[in-house]
């Protein structure tokens, strides 16, 4: 039996001589190791086993976009709290690529953005209670809080919260807190506590303001009414005086004619005179009668009937009286 040698010819002679593979065992290291302080510099290094060697590195921040850089090292200078997070790299060759596991970069810094809030929010009433709370951003977290009142040297309390019960006027003022960790400390801005007074509310103040406004309105209305009344009284008095002095058209009433008692001489002359009798007429002005409005020119003549009471005359005078005629008197208004 004849034996044959079988020779296998590989299509890739280079692969037969060495093991070629895509990147593997890709990892990232951080320098300096340990605590990283804010403001320092950090170097990230990516390593990977590959044949041929990796020809491209890409850096990523977890939950972020890719970073600038294609070398196996990535340098971060003047590092800040915003640079904290997890980083990883991608190693790539002609045979493939492989991502590294992520490494955490923890930047430590002292407290910042320290502030104070109080509860309950809104108006602080004398006799109630209030709680002040201090908050701060720090890494590592704040391990000590201290409370102060402005212009008071000694601290008021310690702890993240500070409660004031049965608050009074002596508690009025500005309060602030100090946050401290192993990397530093920082004071908050001062918070002013203003008391509204015991059992005083916004509604009560509003009602008081409304009452005051209504009282002012009533006082002003009364003052205007009295001034108007006084003005009308002055006008009426002046009008009455003017009527007494300048009325050129008086109206007369209660007109009566009383014949004078004839004397002996008048009786003797009666026979020789005509039937005209003279008498004395007394005119009196009515105080309450209103002044009539001017009438038309043809209505300016007013007639008044005169009643004469004549004395008993002798027979000769009676004979003359029988021939007497009706007398009319005419009163002309200017």
Secondary structure, DSSP 8 states (H G I E B T S, - for coil): ----------S-HHHHHS--EEEEEEEEEEES-S-EETTS-EEEEEEEEEES---EEEEEETTS-EES--SSEEEE-S--GGG-EEEEEEEEETTEEEE---EEE-EEEEEEEEEEEEES-S-B-TT--EEEEEEEEEES---EEEEEETT--S--EESSEEEE-S--GGG-EEEEEEEEETTEEEE---EEE-B--TT--HHHHHHHHHHHHHHHHHHHHHHHHHHHHHHHHHHHHHHHHHHHHH-SS--EEEEEEE-----HHHHHHHTTS-S----EEEEEE-SS--------GGG-EEEE---EE-----HHHHHHHHT-----EEEE--
